[in-house]
Amino acid sequence: MVEYRTVRIPEELVKTVKKIMKKRDNLAYRSHSEFIIDAVRRRVEDLMNSEYDLEKDH
């Protein structure tokens, strides 16, 4: 089972996400939360796949 945490996101960002989802109804997201989770996941993947070495930070 997946566990979730609460993350505070600026209201303006949430409004922007909702506006995008409304204008682009072909997106496969069921909610703005799903959109935001996917956006964070993609950013993390980008950083993990870049030359940036996370081990150097610790």
PDB file of N, CA, C, O and CB in Angstrom:
ATOM      1  N   MET A   1       0.841  -1.187   0.000  1.00  0.00           N
ATOM      2  CA  MET A   1       0.000   0.000   0.000  1.00  0.00           C
ATOM      3  C   MET A   1       0.882   1.245   0.000  1.00  0.00           C
ATOM      4  O   MET A   1       1.861   1.323   0.743  1.00  0.00           O
ATOM      5  CB  MET A   1      -0.955   0.001   1.221  1.00  0.00           C
ATOM      6  N   VAL A   2       0.535   2.201  -0.825  1.00  0.00           N
ATOM      7  CA  VAL A   2       1.285   3.443  -0.931  1.00  0.00           C
ATOM      8  C   VAL A   2       0.905   4.357   0.225  1.00  0.00           C
ATOM      9  O   VAL A   2      -0.275   4.531   0.530  1.00  0.00           O
ATOM     10  CB  VAL A   2       1.022   4.135  -2.292  1.00  0.00           C
ATOM     11  N   GLU A   3       1.905   4.935   0.859  1.00  0.00           N
ATOM     12  CA  GLU A   3       1.658   5.918   1.918  1.00  0.00           C
ATOM     13  C   GLU A   3       1.832   7.317   1.337  1.00  0.00           C
ATOM     14  O   GLU A   3       2.644   7.526   0.437  1.00  0.00           O
ATOM     15  CB  GLU A   3       2.621   5.696   3.134  1.00  0.00           C
ATOM     16  N   TYR A   4       1.072   8.263   1.852  1.00  0.00           N
ATOM     17  CA  TYR A   4       1.119   9.635   1.356  1.00  0.00           C
ATOM     18  C   TYR A   4       1.480  10.592   2.475  1.00  0.00           C
ATOM     19  O   TYR A   4       1.252  10.313   3.652  1.00  0.00           O
ATOM     20  CB  TYR A   4      -0.220  10.031   0.732  1.00  0.00           C
ATOM     21  N   ARG A   5       2.052  11.735   2.086  1.00  0.00           N
ATOM     22  CA  ARG A   5       2.352  12.824   3.011  1.00  0.00           C
ATOM     23  C   ARG A   5       1.648  14.067   2.503  1.00  0.00           C
ATOM     24  O   ARG A   5       1.365  14.194   1.312  1.00  0.00           O
ATOM     25  CB  ARG A   5       3.895  13.061   3.146  1.00  0.00           C
ATOM     26  N   THR A   6       1.376  14.961   3.398  1.00  0.00           N
ATOM     27  CA  THR A   6       0.786  16.238   3.027  1.00  0.00           C
ATOM     28  C   THR A   6       1.903  17.223   2.724  1.00  0.00           C
ATOM     29  O   THR A   6       2.857  17.359   3.490  1.00  0.00           O
ATOM     30  CB  THR A   6      -0.142  16.777   4.150  1.00  0.00           C
ATOM     31  N   VAL A   7       1.768  17.906   1.595  1.00  0.00           N
ATOM     32  CA  VAL A   7       2.746  18.914   1.189  1.00  0.00           C
ATOM     33  C   VAL A   7       1.982  20.198   0.900  1.00  0.00           C
ATOM     34  O   VAL A   7       0.969  20.187   0.200  1.00  0.00           O
ATOM     35  CB  VAL A   7       3.581  18.447  -0.066  1.00  0.00           C
ATOM     36  N   ARG A   8       2.472  21.289   1.438  1.00  0.00           N
ATOM     37  CA  ARG A   8       1.816  22.578   1.206  1.00  0.00           C
ATOM     38  C   ARG A   8       2.283  23.135  -0.138  1.00  0.00           C
ATOM     39  O   ARG A   8       3.480  23.208  -0.417  1.00  0.00           O
ATOM     40  CB  ARG A   8       2.126  23.587   2.365  1.00  0.00           C
ATOM     41  N   ILE A   9       1.317  23.521  -0.957  1.00  0.00           N
ATOM     42  CA  ILE A   9       1.592  24.059  -2.285  1.00  0.00           C
ATOM     43  C   ILE A   9       0.881  25.401  -2.385  1.00  0.00           C
ATOM     44  O   ILE A   9      -0.278  25.519  -1.989  1.00  0.00           O
ATOM     45  CB  ILE A   9       1.125  23.073  -3.423  1.00  0.00           C
ATOM     46  N   PRO A  10       1.568  26.415  -2.912  1.00  0.00           N
ATOM     47  CA  PRO A  10       0.926  27.726  -3.036  1.00  0.00           C
ATOM     48  C   PRO A  10      -0.381  27.643  -3.834  1.00  0.00           C
ATOM     49  O   PRO A  10      -0.458  26.955  -4.852  1.00  0.00           O
ATOM     50  CB  PRO A  10       1.884  28.720  -3.704  1.00  0.00           C
ATOM     51  N   GLU A  11      -1.384  28.342  -3.362  1.00  0.00           N
ATOM     52  CA  GLU A  11      -2.708  28.317  -3.986  1.00  0.00           C
ATOM     53  C   GLU A  11      -2.651  28.715  -5.458  1.00  0.00           C
ATOM     54  O   GLU A  11      -3.360  28.134  -6.280  1.00  0.00           O
ATOM     55  CB  GLU A  11      -3.656  29.242  -3.239  1.00  0.00           C
ATOM     56  N   GLU A  12      -1.826  29.688  -5.797  1.00  0.00           N
ATOM     57  CA  GLU A  12      -1.715  30.122  -7.193  1.00  0.00           C
ATOM     58  C   GLU A  12      -1.232  28.986  -8.090  1.00  0.00           C
ATOM     59  O   GLU A  12      -1.691  28.860  -9.225  1.00  0.00           O
ATOM     60  CB  GLU A  12      -0.762  31.317  -7.306  1.00  0.00           C
ATOM     61  N   LEU A  13      -0.325  28.168  -7.602  1.00  0.00           N
ATOM     62  CA  LEU A  13       0.165  27.033  -8.383  1.00  0.00           C
ATOM     63  C   LEU A  13      -0.953  26.012  -8.593  1.00  0.00           C
ATOM     64  O   LEU A  13      -1.106  25.475  -9.690  1.00  0.00           O
ATOM     65  CB  LEU A  13       1.374  26.372  -7.681  1.00  0.00           C
ATOM     66  N   VAL A  14      -1.717  25.750  -7.565  1.00  0.00           N
ATOM     67  CA  VAL A  14      -2.848  24.821  -7.683  1.00  0.00           C
ATOM     68  C   VAL A  14      -3.865  25.365  -8.691  1.00  0.00           C
ATOM     69  O   VAL A  14      -4.387  24.609  -9.510  1.00  0.00           O
ATOM     70  CB  VAL A  14      -3.523  24.593  -6.295  1.00  0.00           C
ATOM     71  N   LYS A  15      -4.146  26.655  -8.637  1.00  0.00           N
ATOM     72  CA  LYS A  15      -5.083  27.264  -9.587  1.00  0.00           C
ATOM     73  C   LYS A  15      -4.574  27.124 -11.016  1.00  0.00           C
ATOM     74  O   LYS A  15      -5.352  26.851 -11.930  1.00  0.00           O
ATOM     75  CB  LYS A  15      -5.306  28.747  -9.250  1.00  0.00           C
ATOM     76  N   THR A  16      -3.277  27.309 -11.212  1.00  0.00           N
ATOM     77  CA  THR A  16      -2.685  27.165 -12.540  1.00  0.00           C
ATOM     78  C   THR A  16      -2.819  25.734 -13.037  1.00  0.00           C
ATOM     79  O   THR A  16      -3.168  25.505 -14.195  1.00  0.00           O
ATOM     80  CB  THR A  16      -1.210  27.582 -12.520  1.00  0.00           C
ATOM     81  N   VAL A  17      -2.545  24.781 -12.175  1.00  0.00           N
ATOM     82  CA  VAL A  17      -2.681  23.368 -12.544  1.00  0.00           C
ATOM     83  C   VAL A  17      -4.126  23.067 -12.938  1.00  0.00           C
ATOM     84  O   VAL A  17      -4.368  22.414 -13.953  1.00  0.00           O
ATOM     85  CB  VAL A  17      -2.237  22.450 -11.375  1.00  0.00           C
ATOM     86  N   LYS A  18      -5.073  23.531 -12.152  1.00  0.00           N
ATOM     87  CA  LYS A  18      -6.486  23.293 -12.452  1.00  0.00           C
ATOM     88  C   LYS A  18      -6.884  23.930 -13.783  1.00  0.00           C
ATOM     89  O   LYS A  18      -7.663  23.356 -14.544  1.00  0.00           O
ATOM     90  CB  LYS A  18      -7.369  23.839 -11.323  1.00  0.00           C
ATOM     91  N   LYS A  19      -6.346  25.123 -14.060  1.00  0.00           N
ATOM     92  CA  LYS A  19      -6.639  25.812 -15.317  1.00  0.00           C
ATOM     93  C   LYS A  19      -6.097  25.008 -16.501  1.00  0.00           C
ATOM     94  O   LYS A  19      -6.779  24.857 -17.515  1.00  0.00           O
ATOM     95  CB  LYS A  19      -6.034  27.237 -15.310  1.00  0.00           C
ATOM     96  N   ILE A  20      -4.882  24.497 -16.374  1.00  0.00           N
ATOM     97  CA  ILE A  20      -4.289  23.661 -17.425  1.00  0.00           C
ATOM     98  C   ILE A  20      -5.156  22.428 -17.661  1.00  0.00           C
ATOM     99  O   ILE A  20      -5.450  22.075 -18.803  1.00  0.00           O
ATOM    100  CB  ILE A  20      -2.843  23.240 -17.047  1.00  0.00           C
ATOM    101  N   MET A  21      -5.557  21.784 -16.581  1.00  0.00           N
ATOM    102  CA  MET A  21      -6.359  20.567 -16.705  1.00  0.00           C
ATOM    103  C   MET A  21      -7.713  20.849 -17.360  1.00  0.00           C
ATOM    104  O   MET A  21      -8.221  20.024 -18.119  1.00  0.00           O
ATOM    105  CB  MET A  21      -6.567  19.931 -15.330  1.00  0.00           C
ATOM    106  N   LYS A  22      -8.287  22.000 -17.071  1.00  0.00           N
ATOM    107  CA  LYS A  22      -9.582  22.359 -17.656  1.00  0.00           C
ATOM    108  C   LYS A  22      -9.446  22.627 -19.156  1.00  0.00           C
ATOM    109  O   LYS A  22     -10.289  22.206 -19.948  1.00  0.00           O
ATOM    110  CB  LYS A  22     -10.169  23.596 -16.946  1.00  0.00           C
ATOM    111  N   LYS A  23      -8.375  23.334 -19.539  1.00  0.00           N
ATOM    112  CA  LYS A  23      -8.169  23.672 -20.945  1.00  0.00           C
ATOM    113  C   LYS A  23      -7.734  22.463 -21.767  1.00  0.00           C
ATOM    114  O   LYS A  23      -8.050  22.365 -22.953  1.00  0.00           O
ATOM    115  CB  LYS A  23      -7.134  24.775 -21.069  1.00  0.00           C
ATOM    116  N   ARG A  24      -7.015  21.552 -21.139  1.00  0.00           N
ATOM    117  CA  ARG A  24      -6.499  20.377 -21.853  1.00  0.00           C
ATOM    118  C   ARG A  24      -7.151  19.125 -21.279  1.00  0.00           C
ATOM    119  O   ARG A  24      -6.530  18.354 -20.547  1.00  0.00           O
ATOM    120  CB  ARG A  24      -4.938  20.288 -21.746  1.00  0.00           C
ATOM    121  N   ASP A  25      -8.404  18.949 -21.629  1.00  0.00           N
ATOM    122  CA  ASP A  25      -9.157  17.830 -21.062  1.00  0.00           C
ATOM    123  C   ASP A  25      -8.722  16.465 -21.589  1.00  0.00           C
ATOM    124  O   ASP A  25      -9.254  15.439 -21.167  1.00  0.00           O
ATOM    125  CB  ASP A  25     -10.615  18.021 -21.338  1.00  0.00           C
ATOM    126  N   ASN A  26      -7.759  16.450 -22.509  1.00  0.00           N
ATOM    127  CA  ASN A  26      -7.231  15.181 -23.005  1.00  0.00           C
ATOM    128  C   ASN A  26      -6.159  14.600 -22.076  1.00  0.00           C
ATOM    129  O   ASN A  26      -5.674  13.491 -22.304  1.00  0.00           O
ATOM    130  CB  ASN A  26      -6.656  15.370 -24.405  1.00  0.00           C
ATOM    131  N   LEU A  27      -5.794  15.338 -21.041  1.00  0.00           N
ATOM    132  CA  LEU A  27      -4.824  14.824 -20.076  1.00  0.00           C
ATOM    133  C   LEU A  27      -5.480  13.711 -19.265  1.00  0.00           C
ATOM    134  O   LEU A  27      -6.680  13.754 -18.994  1.00  0.00           O
ATOM    135  CB  LEU A  27      -4.302  15.960 -19.140  1.00  0.00           C
ATOM    136  N   ALA A  28      -4.699  12.735 -18.889  1.00  0.00           N
ATOM    137  CA  ALA A  28      -5.255  11.536 -18.241  1.00  0.00           C
ATOM    138  C   ALA A  28      -5.335  11.639 -16.718  1.00  0.00           C
ATOM    139  O   ALA A  28      -5.497  10.623 -16.042  1.00  0.00           O
ATOM    140  CB  ALA A  28      -4.425  10.336 -18.608  1.00  0.00           C
ATOM    141  N   TYR A  29      -5.224  12.832 -16.178  1.00  0.00           N
ATOM    142  CA  TYR A  29      -5.238  12.992 -14.722  1.00  0.00           C
ATOM    143  C   TYR A  29      -6.672  13.060 -14.205  1.00  0.00           C
ATOM    144  O   TYR A  29      -7.527  13.718 -14.797  1.00  0.00           O
ATOM    145  CB  TYR A  29      -4.461  14.257 -14.308  1.00  0.00           C
ATOM    146  N   ARG A  30      -6.921  12.375 -13.099  1.00  0.00           N
ATOM    147  CA  ARG A  30      -8.253  12.389 -12.489  1.00  0.00           C
ATOM    148  C   ARG A  30      -8.417  13.542 -11.511  1.00  0.00           C
ATOM    149  O   ARG A  30      -9.538  13.925 -11.177  1.00  0.00           O
ATOM    150  CB  ARG A  30      -8.518  11.073 -11.778  1.00  0.00           C
ATOM    151  N   SER A  31      -7.293  14.099 -11.051  1.00  0.00           N
ATOM    152  CA  SER A  31      -7.354  15.193 -10.075  1.00  0.00           C
ATOM    153  C   SER A  31      -6.090  16.033 -10.180  1.00  0.00           C
ATOM    154  O   SER A  31      -5.097  15.618 -10.779  1.00  0.00           O
ATOM    155  CB  SER A  31      -7.528  14.645  -8.626  1.00  0.00           C
ATOM    156  N   HIS A  32      -6.146  17.226  -9.584  1.00  0.00           N
ATOM    157  CA  HIS A  32      -4.952  18.065  -9.586  1.00  0.00           C
ATOM    158  C   HIS A  32      -3.853  17.422  -8.746  1.00  0.00           C
ATOM    159  O   HIS A  32      -2.670  17.620  -9.021  1.00  0.00           O
ATOM    160  CB  HIS A  32      -5.278  19.476  -9.056  1.00  0.00           C
ATOM    161  N   SER A  33      -4.224  16.667  -7.744  1.00  0.00           N
ATOM    162  CA  SER A  33      -3.215  15.969  -6.934  1.00  0.00           C
ATOM    163  C   SER A  33      -2.438  14.971  -7.784  1.00  0.00           C
ATOM    164  O   SER A  33      -1.217  14.867  -7.670  1.00  0.00           O
ATOM    165  CB  SER A  33      -3.879  15.245  -5.743  1.00  0.00           C
ATOM    166  N   GLU A  34      -3.143  14.246  -8.628  1.00  0.00           N
ATOM    167  CA  GLU A  34      -2.497  13.283  -9.515  1.00  0.00           C
ATOM    168  C   GLU A  34      -1.533  13.997 -10.471  1.00  0.00           C
ATOM    169  O   GLU A  34      -0.432  13.512 -10.728  1.00  0.00           O
ATOM    170  CB  GLU A  34      -3.557  12.488 -10.313  1.00  0.00           C
ATOM    171  N   PHE A  35      -1.952  15.138 -10.987  1.00  0.00           N
ATOM    172  CA  PHE A  35      -1.108  15.944 -11.874  1.00  0.00           C
ATOM    173  C   PHE A  35       0.173  16.355 -11.156  1.00  0.00           C
ATOM    174  O   PHE A  35       1.267  16.221 -11.704  1.00  0.00           O
ATOM    175  CB  PHE A  35      -1.871  17.195 -12.367  1.00  0.00           C
ATOM    176  N   ILE A  36       0.038  16.851  -9.939  1.00  0.00           N
ATOM    177  CA  ILE A  36       1.185  17.338  -9.168  1.00  0.00           C
ATOM    178  C   ILE A  36       2.122  16.191  -8.798  1.00  0.00           C
ATOM    179  O   ILE A  36       3.341  16.353  -8.854  1.00  0.00           O
ATOM    180  CB  ILE A  36       0.711  18.061  -7.899  1.00  0.00           C
ATOM    181  N   ILE A  37       1.578  15.044  -8.423  1.00  0.00           N
ATOM    182  CA  ILE A  37       2.416  13.879  -8.120  1.00  0.00           C
ATOM    183  C   ILE A  37       3.234  13.498  -9.347  1.00  0.00           C
ATOM    184  O   ILE A  37       4.429  13.221  -9.236  1.00  0.00           O
ATOM    185  CB  ILE A  37       1.550  12.680  -7.654  1.00  0.00           C
ATOM    186  N   ASP A  38       2.597  13.482 -10.515  1.00  0.00           N
ATOM    187  CA  ASP A  38       3.309  13.142 -11.748  1.00  0.00           C
ATOM    188  C   ASP A  38       4.385  14.172 -12.069  1.00  0.00           C
ATOM    189  O   ASP A  38       5.484  13.808 -12.488  1.00  0.00           O
ATOM    190  CB  ASP A  38       2.329  13.032 -12.916  1.00  0.00           C
ATOM    191  N   ALA A  39       4.083  15.449 -11.877  1.00  0.00           N
ATOM    192  CA  ALA A  39       5.062  16.505 -12.146  1.00  0.00           C
ATOM    193  C   ALA A  39       6.285  16.365 -11.243  1.00  0.00           C
ATOM    194  O   ALA A  39       7.418  16.507 -11.703  1.00  0.00           O
ATOM    195  CB  ALA A  39       4.423  17.887 -11.956  1.00  0.00           C
ATOM    196  N   VAL A  40       6.061  16.092  -9.978  1.00  0.00           N
ATOM    197  CA  VAL A  40       7.174  15.913  -9.036  1.00  0.00           C
ATOM    198  C   VAL A  40       7.976  14.674  -9.413  1.00  0.00           C
ATOM    199  O   VAL A  40       9.206  14.708  -9.423  1.00  0.00           O
ATOM    200  CB  VAL A  40       6.654  15.798  -7.577  1.00  0.00           C
ATOM    201  N   ARG A  41       7.287  13.583  -9.723  1.00  0.00           N
ATOM    202  CA  ARG A  41       7.964  12.343 -10.113  1.00  0.00           C
ATOM    203  C   ARG A  41       8.862  12.566 -11.335  1.00  0.00           C
ATOM    204  O   ARG A  41      10.005  12.110 -11.365  1.00  0.00           O
ATOM    205  CB  ARG A  41       6.929  11.239 -10.411  1.00  0.00           C
ATOM    206  N   ARG A  42       8.332  13.273 -12.341  1.00  0.00           N
ATOM    207  CA  ARG A  42       9.117  13.532 -13.555  1.00  0.00           C
ATOM    208  C   ARG A  42      10.350  14.386 -13.252  1.00  0.00           C
ATOM    209  O   ARG A  42      11.426  14.138 -13.797  1.00  0.00           O
ATOM    210  CB  ARG A  42       8.247  14.229 -14.614  1.00  0.00           C
ATOM    211  N   ARG A  43      10.200  15.370 -12.400  1.00  0.00           N
ATOM    212  CA  ARG A  43      11.341  16.230 -12.040  1.00  0.00           C
ATOM    213  C   ARG A  43      12.399  15.427 -11.299  1.00  0.00           C
ATOM    214  O   ARG A  43      13.591  15.575 -11.566  1.00  0.00           O
ATOM    215  CB  ARG A  43      10.877  17.422 -11.173  1.00  0.00           C
ATOM    216  N   VAL A  44      11.973  14.583 -10.376  1.00  0.00           N
ATOM    217  CA  VAL A  44      12.914  13.739  -9.634  1.00  0.00           C
ATOM    218  C   VAL A  44      13.637  12.804 -10.601  1.00  0.00           C
ATOM    219  O   VAL A  44      14.851  12.634 -10.499  1.00  0.00           O
ATOM    220  CB  VAL A  44      12.177  12.922  -8.533  1.00  0.00           C
ATOM    221  N   GLU A  45      12.908  12.198 -11.535  1.00  0.00           N
ATOM    222  CA  GLU A  45      13.536  11.320 -12.521  1.00  0.00           C
ATOM    223  C   GLU A  45      14.556  12.076 -13.356  1.00  0.00           C
ATOM    224  O   GLU A  45      15.644  11.564 -13.620  1.00  0.00           O
ATOM    225  CB  GLU A  45      12.479  10.693 -13.429  1.00  0.00           C
ATOM    226  N   ASP A  46      14.213  13.294 -13.776  1.00  0.00           N
ATOM    227  CA  ASP A  46      15.152  14.118 -14.549  1.00  0.00           C
ATOM    228  C   ASP A  46      16.443  14.346 -13.771  1.00  0.00           C
ATOM    229  O   ASP A  46      17.537  14.201 -14.317  1.00  0.00           O
ATOM    230  CB  ASP A  46      14.513  15.470 -14.913  1.00  0.00           C
ATOM    231  N   LEU A  47      16.314  14.696 -12.518  1.00  0.00           N
ATOM    232  CA  LEU A  47      17.499  14.949 -11.700  1.00  0.00           C
ATOM    233  C   LEU A  47      18.305  13.675 -11.473  1.00  0.00           C
ATOM    234  O   LEU A  47      19.535  13.703 -11.500  1.00  0.00           O
ATOM    235  CB  LEU A  47      17.096  15.555 -10.360  1.00  0.00           C
ATOM    236  N   MET A  48      17.625  12.571 -11.251  1.00  0.00           N
ATOM    237  CA  MET A  48      18.313  11.304 -11.020  1.00  0.00           C
ATOM    238  C   MET A  48      19.037  10.830 -12.281  1.00  0.00           C
ATOM    239  O   MET A  48      20.080  10.180 -12.192  1.00  0.00           O
ATOM    240  CB  MET A  48      17.318  10.238 -10.553  1.00  0.00           C
ATOM    241  N   ASN A  49      18.490  11.150 -13.445  1.00  0.00           N
ATOM    242  CA  ASN A  49      19.085  10.719 -14.709  1.00  0.00           C
ATOM    243  C   ASN A  49      20.132  11.687 -15.244  1.00  0.00           C
ATOM    244  O   ASN A  49      20.835  11.376 -16.206  1.00  0.00           O
ATOM    245  CB  ASN A  49      18.009  10.536 -15.736  1.00  0.00           C
ATOM    246  N   SER A  50      20.237  12.850 -14.628  1.00  0.00           N
ATOM    247  CA  SER A  50      21.229  13.824 -15.081  1.00  0.00           C
ATOM    248  C   SER A  50      22.594  13.455 -14.520  1.00  0.00           C
ATOM    249  O   SER A  50      22.727  12.473 -13.790  1.00  0.00           O
ATOM    250  CB  SER A  50      20.833  15.261 -14.653  1.00  0.00           C
ATOM    251  N   GLU A  51      23.582  14.224 -14.855  1.00  0.00           N
ATOM    252  CA  GLU A  51      24.934  13.962 -14.361  1.00  0.00           C
ATOM    253  C   GLU A  51      25.092  14.347 -12.903  1.00  0.00           C
ATOM    254  O   GLU A  51      26.122  14.067 -12.291  1.00  0.00           O
ATOM    255  CB  GLU A  51      25.951  14.710 -15.196  1.00  0.00           C
ATOM    256  N   TYR A  52      24.084  14.981 -12.349  1.00  0.00           N
ATOM    257  CA  TYR A  52      24.112  15.390 -10.953  1.00  0.00           C
ATOM    258  C   TYR A  52      24.221  14.155 -10.073  1.00  0.00           C
ATOM    259  O   TYR A  52      23.401  13.244 -10.183  1.00  0.00           O
ATOM    260  CB  TYR A  52      22.855  16.215 -10.589  1.00  0.00           C
ATOM    261  N   ASP A  53      25.216  14.114  -9.208  1.00  0.00           N
ATOM    262  CA  ASP A  53      25.449  12.957  -8.347  1.00  0.00           C
ATOM    263  C   ASP A  53      24.937  13.249  -6.944  1.00  0.00           C
ATOM    264  O   ASP A  53      25.538  14.033  -6.209  1.00  0.00           O
ATOM    265  CB  ASP A  53      26.951  12.588  -8.311  1.00  0.00           C
ATOM    266  N   LEU A  54      23.842  12.628  -6.578  1.00  0.00           N
ATOM    267  CA  LEU A  54      23.241  12.863  -5.263  1.00  0.00           C
ATOM    268  C   LEU A  54      24.154  12.434  -4.124  1.00  0.00           C
ATOM    269  O   LEU A  54      24.076  12.992  -3.030  1.00  0.00           O
ATOM    270  CB  LEU A  54      21.922  12.131  -5.157  1.00  0.00           C
ATOM    271  N   GLU A  55      25.010  11.460  -4.361  1.00  0.00           N
ATOM    272  CA  GLU A  55      25.900  10.963  -3.308  1.00  0.00           C
ATOM    273  C   GLU A  55      26.907  12.024  -2.870  1.00  0.00           C
ATOM    274  O   GLU A  55      27.379  11.982  -1.734  1.00  0.00           O
ATOM    275  CB  GLU A  55      26.640   9.717  -3.790  1.00  0.00           C
ATOM    276  N   LYS A  56      27.242  12.962  -3.729  1.00  0.00           N
ATOM    277  CA  LYS A  56      28.225  13.991  -3.389  1.00  0.00           C
ATOM    278  C   LYS A  56      27.696  14.954  -2.335  1.00  0.00           C
ATOM    279  O   LYS A  56      28.474  15.610  -1.642  1.00  0.00           O
ATOM    280  CB  LYS A  56      28.628  14.764  -4.634  1.00  0.00           C
ATOM    281  N   ASP A  57      26.381  15.038  -2.213  1.00  0.00           N
ATOM    282  CA  ASP A  57      25.783  15.962  -1.249  1.00  0.00           C
ATOM    283  C   ASP A  57      25.838  15.444   0.179  1.00  0.00           C
ATOM    284  O   ASP A  57      25.640  16.219   1.114  1.00  0.00           O
ATOM    285  CB  ASP A  57      24.352  16.238  -1.623  1.00  0.00           C
ATOM    286  N   HIS A  58      26.099  14.171   0.373  1.00  0.00           N
ATOM    287  CA  HIS A  58      26.050  13.607   1.721  1.00  0.00           C
ATOM    288  C   HIS A  58      27.379  13.086   2.151  1.00  0.00           C
ATOM    289  O   HIS A  58      27.512  12.577   3.263  1.00  0.00           O
ATOM    290  CB  HIS A  58      25.035  12.512   1.803  1.00  0.00           C
TER     291      HIS A  58
END
